[in-house]
Amino acid sequence: MSRERKKAAALHEKMQILRSITHSHALSNTSIIMDASEYIKELKQKVVRLNQEIAREEEATHSHKENSFPTVSVESLGHGFLVNVSSDKSCPGLLVSVLEAFEELGLTVLQATASSDDTFRLEAMGGGESQADNVDEDAVRRAVLQAMRSCGADQGDQ
């Protein structure tokens, strides 16, 4: 096999590896490289988002004060949202209040993980077809924070 053929074969093999890693369905080398470029951009965005989440978690851990505020992050997922809620305080009925806030917005909880011993943590994925299309991330965040404030106020009244 000639030197040029070996180089071409090695390049083809590397392009197929790149195509596989980036989940590209492209056939031409140019398209494979373009798909890889997009994949790298997506990975960079994920890294930024994860670093922000880590910073928020570290900040929440360091500010373990009595009057610490809950953190609510909402990420849009096409026809739904990924909602992360974290609070140093929990109260009876808090999870129900948050779920009712979702319902009032027309969101259906598709998957959720929650814990509420002394602290409250919730990660929920919600979506909906009708009214949810008119709901944005900020509206979901405000509704969840209002539900948490209401629960805290109700607890203070008792």
C-alpha positions as CSV (number, residue, x, y, z in Angstrom):
1,M,0.0,0.0,0.0
2,S,1.4,3.4,-0.9
3,R,2.1,6.1,1.6
4,E,-0.8,8.3,0.3
5,R,-3.2,5.4,0.6
6,K,-2.1,4.7,4.2
7,K,-2.6,8.4,5.0
8,A,-6.0,8.5,3.4
9,A,-7.1,5.3,5.2
10,A,-5.9,6.7,8.5
11,L,-7.8,9.9,7.9
12,H,-10.9,8.0,7.0
13,E,-10.6,5.9,10.1
14,K,-10.2,9.0,12.3
15,M,-13.2,10.7,10.6
16,Q,-15.3,7.7,11.3
17,I,-14.3,7.8,15.0
18,L,-15.2,11.5,15.1
19,R,-18.5,10.8,13.4
20,S,-19.2,8.1,16.0
21,I,-18.2,10.2,19.0
22,T,-20.3,13.1,17.9
23,H,-23.3,11.0,16.9
24,S,-23.1,12.4,13.4
25,H,-25.0,10.8,10.5
26,A,-23.1,12.8,8.0
27,L,-21.2,11.1,5.2
28,S,-18.9,13.8,3.9
29,N,-15.8,14.8,5.9
30,T,-16.9,18.5,5.9
31,S,-20.3,17.6,7.3
32,I,-18.7,15.4,10.0
33,I,-16.5,18.3,11.0
34,M,-19.4,20.7,11.1
35,D,-21.4,18.3,13.3
36,A,-18.4,17.9,15.6
37,S,-18.1,21.6,15.9
38,E,-21.8,21.9,16.9
39,Y,-21.3,19.0,19.4
40,I,-18.4,20.8,20.9
41,K,-20.5,24.0,21.3
42,E,-23.2,22.0,23.1
43,L,-20.6,20.4,25.4
44,K,-19.2,23.9,26.2
45,Q,-22.7,25.1,27.1
46,K,-23.3,22.1,29.3
47,V,-20.0,22.8,31.1
48,V,-21.0,26.4,31.7
49,R,-24.4,25.3,33.0
50,L,-22.8,22.7,35.3
51,N,-20.3,25.2,36.6
52,Q,-23.1,27.6,37.4
53,E,-25.0,24.8,39.2
54,I,-21.9,23.9,41.2
55,A,-21.3,27.6,42.1
56,R,-25.0,27.9,43.3
57,E,-24.7,24.7,45.4
58,E,-21.4,25.9,46.9
59,E,-22.9,29.2,47.7
60,A,-26.0,27.6,49.2
61,T,-23.7,25.3,51.3
62,H,-21.6,28.3,52.6
63,S,-24.6,30.4,53.4
64,H,-26.2,28.1,55.9
65,K,-28.0,30.9,57.7
66,E,-31.5,30.7,59.3
67,N,-33.0,33.1,56.9
68,S,-31.4,31.8,53.7
69,F,-33.6,32.1,50.7
70,P,-34.6,29.1,48.6
71,T,-32.9,28.7,45.2
72,V,-35.1,27.8,42.2
73,S,-33.6,27.2,38.8
74,V,-35.7,26.6,35.7
75,E,-34.5,25.4,32.4
76,S,-36.7,25.2,29.3
77,L,-36.9,21.8,27.6
78,G,-38.9,22.3,24.4
79,H,-42.5,21.6,25.6
80,G,-41.6,21.6,29.3
81,F,-39.2,22.6,32.0
82,L,-36.6,21.2,34.3
83,V,-37.0,22.7,37.7
84,N,-34.5,22.5,40.6
85,V,-35.5,23.7,44.0
86,S,-33.3,23.9,47.1
87,S,-34.1,25.3,50.5
88,D,-32.5,25.0,53.9
89,K,-35.9,24.9,55.4
90,S,-38.8,22.5,54.8
91,C,-42.4,22.7,56.1
92,P,-45.3,20.3,56.0
93,G,-47.1,20.6,52.7
94,L,-44.3,22.3,50.8
95,L,-44.1,19.6,48.1
96,V,-47.9,19.7,47.7
97,S,-47.8,23.5,47.4
98,V,-45.1,23.4,44.7
99,L,-46.9,20.7,42.8
100,E,-50.1,22.7,42.9
101,A,-48.2,25.7,41.5
102,F,-47.2,23.5,38.5
103,E,-50.8,22.4,38.1
104,E,-52.0,26.0,38.1
105,L,-49.6,26.8,35.3
106,G,-50.9,23.8,33.3
107,L,-47.8,21.8,33.8
108,T,-47.8,18.1,34.4
109,V,-45.0,16.6,36.4
110,L,-43.5,13.9,34.2
111,Q,-40.6,12.9,36.6
112,A,-39.5,14.1,40.0
113,T,-37.1,13.4,42.8
114,A,-37.7,15.1,46.2
115,S,-36.4,15.0,49.7
116,S,-37.8,17.0,52.6
117,D,-36.5,16.1,56.0
118,D,-34.9,19.2,57.6
119,T,-34.1,20.7,54.2
120,F,-36.1,20.6,50.9
121,R,-34.8,19.5,47.6
122,L,-36.8,18.9,44.4
123,E,-35.8,18.1,40.8
124,A,-38.8,17.9,38.6
125,M,-39.4,17.7,34.9
126,G,-42.8,19.0,33.8
127,G,-44.5,19.6,30.6
128,G,-47.9,20.3,29.1
129,E,-49.4,21.0,25.7
130,S,-52.1,23.6,26.2
131,Q,-51.4,26.5,28.6
132,A,-47.7,25.5,29.1
133,D,-46.8,26.9,25.7
134,N,-47.6,30.4,27.1
135,V,-45.5,29.9,30.2
136,D,-41.9,30.9,30.4
137,E,-39.0,30.0,32.7
138,D,-39.5,33.1,34.8
139,A,-43.2,32.5,35.3
140,V,-42.4,28.9,36.6
141,R,-39.7,30.3,38.9
142,R,-42.0,33.0,40.4
143,A,-44.9,30.5,40.9
144,V,-42.6,28.0,42.7
145,L,-41.1,30.8,44.9
146,Q,-44.6,32.1,45.7
147,A,-45.7,28.5,46.7
148,M,-42.7,28.2,49.0
149,R,-43.4,31.7,50.5
150,S,-47.0,30.7,51.0
151,C,-46.1,27.5,52.8
152,G,-43.7,29.3,55.0
153,A,-46.3,32.0,55.9
154,D,-48.9,29.3,56.6
155,Q,-46.4,27.6,58.9
156,G,-45.7,30.9,60.7
157,D,-49.5,31.4,61.3
158,Q,-49.8,28.1,63.2
